[in-house]
C-alpha cells in the first residue's frame, strides 16, 4: 500500500476519497439488507462529497470557491446521518466508528482551513492591488508636481 504524504492528507479531496474507501470496505462486509438500507445511501453520500470536492478545484472566483466548499459541507450531513445509523445498529464497531468519525471531523476542519485560506488570499490580492494603485497615484502626483 502506498504511503500517504502530509501534503496528500491535507487535501480534502484525498481525505474524502480515503474515507469513502474505508466506508466501502466496511459496507462490503455487511449483509444484503444492511447494505441496501444503510450502506448504499452512506456510500452514495460520501461519493457525492468526493465528487463535489473535485469539482471545487476549478473554481475561478472567491465567491464560487466558497459556495462550492459550503455545498461540500452540506453534503457531509447525510454522510454523518447514515454513519450514525450504521453505528447505532451495530454495523460498525465502536473502535472503527471512532476512527471514521475522527476522519470526518478532520475533513470538516480542513474544509474550514481551505475557506480561511481562500478569504486570506483574496484579501492579500486586494491589499496588493490597493498598494499598487496608491503607488501609481503617488508617482502620478510626483510627475505632475515636477512638470509644474
C-alpha positions as CSV (number, residue, x, y, z in Angstrom):
1,X,0.0,0.0,0.0
2,X,1.3,3.5,-0.9
3,X,2.5,5.7,1.9
4,X,0.4,8.8,2.3
5,X,2.3,12.1,2.3
6,X,1.4,15.0,4.6
7,X,0.5,17.1,1.6
8,X,-1.9,14.5,0.3
9,X,-3.5,14.1,3.7
10,X,-4.1,17.9,3.9
11,X,-6.0,17.8,0.6
12,X,-9.7,17.5,1.3
13,X,-10.4,15.6,-1.9
14,X,-7.8,13.0,-1.0
15,X,-9.3,12.7,2.5
16,X,-12.8,12.2,1.1
17,X,-11.5,9.5,-1.2
18,X,-9.8,7.7,1.6
19,X,-12.8,8.0,3.9
20,X,-15.0,6.7,1.0
21,X,-12.7,3.7,0.6
22,X,-12.8,2.9,4.3
23,X,-16.6,3.1,4.3
24,X,-16.8,0.9,1.2
25,X,-14.6,-1.7,2.9
26,X,-16.9,-1.7,5.9
27,X,-20.2,-1.8,4.0
28,X,-18.9,-4.6,1.8
29,X,-18.8,-6.8,4.9
30,X,-22.4,-6.3,5.8
31,X,-25.4,-8.4,4.9
32,X,-27.6,-7.6,1.9
33,X,-30.3,-5.9,3.9
34,X,-27.9,-3.6,5.8
35,X,-26.0,-2.9,2.5
36,X,-29.2,-1.8,0.7
37,X,-30.9,0.1,3.5
38,X,-27.9,1.9,5.1
39,X,-24.8,1.1,3.2
40,X,-25.9,2.3,-0.2
41,X,-27.1,5.7,0.9
42,X,-23.9,6.1,3.0
43,X,-21.6,5.2,0.1
44,X,-23.5,7.4,-2.3
45,X,-23.4,10.4,0.1
46,X,-19.7,10.0,0.6
47,X,-19.0,9.6,-3.1
48,X,-21.1,12.8,-3.7
49,X,-18.9,14.7,-1.3
50,X,-15.8,13.5,-3.1
51,X,-17.2,14.5,-6.5
52,X,-18.1,17.9,-5.2
53,X,-14.6,18.4,-3.8
54,X,-13.1,17.5,-7.2
55,X,-15.5,20.0,-8.9
56,X,-14.4,22.7,-6.5
57,X,-10.8,22.6,-7.8
58,X,-11.6,24.5,-11.0
59,X,-13.4,27.4,-9.4
60,X,-12.2,30.8,-10.5
61,X,-13.7,33.4,-8.2
62,X,-13.6,33.5,-4.4
63,X,-17.4,33.5,-4.3
64,X,-17.6,30.4,-6.4
65,X,-15.0,28.6,-4.4
66,X,-16.6,29.5,-1.1
67,X,-20.1,28.4,-2.4
68,X,-18.6,25.1,-3.5
69,X,-17.0,24.4,-0.2
70,X,-20.3,25.2,1.5
71,X,-22.0,22.7,-0.8
72,X,-19.5,20.1,0.2
73,X,-20.1,20.8,3.9
74,X,-23.9,20.4,3.4
75,X,-23.1,17.1,1.6
76,X,-21.4,15.8,4.7
77,X,-24.7,16.0,6.7
78,X,-26.1,12.8,5.0
79,X,-22.8,11.1,5.4
80,X,-22.9,11.8,9.2
81,X,-26.5,10.7,9.4
82,X,-26.0,7.4,7.7
83,X,-22.8,6.7,9.6
84,X,-24.7,7.3,12.9
85,X,-27.4,4.9,11.7
86,X,-24.7,2.2,11.0
87,X,-23.1,2.7,14.4
88,X,-26.4,2.7,16.3
89,X,-27.5,-0.5,14.6
90,X,-24.2,-2.3,15.3
91,X,-23.0,-2.5,11.8
92,X,-19.8,-0.6,12.6
93,X,-17.9,-1.5,15.8
94,X,-17.1,1.3,18.2
95,X,-13.3,1.4,17.6
96,X,-13.8,1.6,13.9
97,X,-16.6,4.1,14.3
98,X,-14.4,6.4,16.3
99,X,-11.7,6.3,13.6
100,X,-14.3,7.0,10.8
101,X,-15.8,9.9,12.8
102,X,-12.4,11.3,13.5
103,X,-11.7,11.3,9.8
104,X,-15.0,13.0,9.1
105,X,-14.2,15.7,11.7
106,X,-10.7,16.2,10.2
107,X,-12.2,16.6,6.7
108,X,-14.5,19.3,8.0
109,X,-11.6,21.0,9.8
110,X,-9.6,21.0,6.5
111,X,-12.6,22.5,4.6
112,X,-12.7,25.3,7.2
113,X,-9.0,25.9,6.7
114,X,-9.5,26.0,3.0
115,X,-12.2,28.6,3.3
116,X,-10.0,30.7,5.5
117,X,-7.1,30.4,3.0
118,X,-9.3,31.4,0.1
119,X,-10.5,34.5,2.0
120,X,-7.0,35.3,3.2
121,X,-5.6,35.0,-0.3
122,X,-8.4,37.2,-1.7
123,X,-7.7,39.9,1.0
124,X,-4.0,39.8,0.2
125,X,-4.7,40.3,-3.5
126,X,-7.0,43.2,-2.7
127,X,-4.3,44.8,-0.4
128,X,-1.6,44.3,-3.1
129,X,-3.9,45.9,-5.7
130,X,-4.6,48.9,-3.4
131,X,-0.9,49.3,-2.7
132,X,-0.2,49.2,-6.4
133,X,-2.9,51.9,-7.1
134,X,-1.5,54.1,-4.3
135,X,2.0,53.8,-5.7
136,X,0.7,54.7,-9.2
137,X,-1.2,57.7,-7.8
138,X,1.8,58.9,-5.8
139,X,4.0,58.6,-8.9
140,X,1.5,60.5,-11.0
141,X,1.3,63.2,-8.4
142,X,5.1,63.5,-8.3
143,X,5.3,63.7,-12.1
144,X,2.6,66.4,-12.1
145,X,4.4,68.4,-9.4
146,X,7.7,68.1,-11.3
147,X,6.0,69.3,-14.5
148,X,4.9,72.5,-12.9
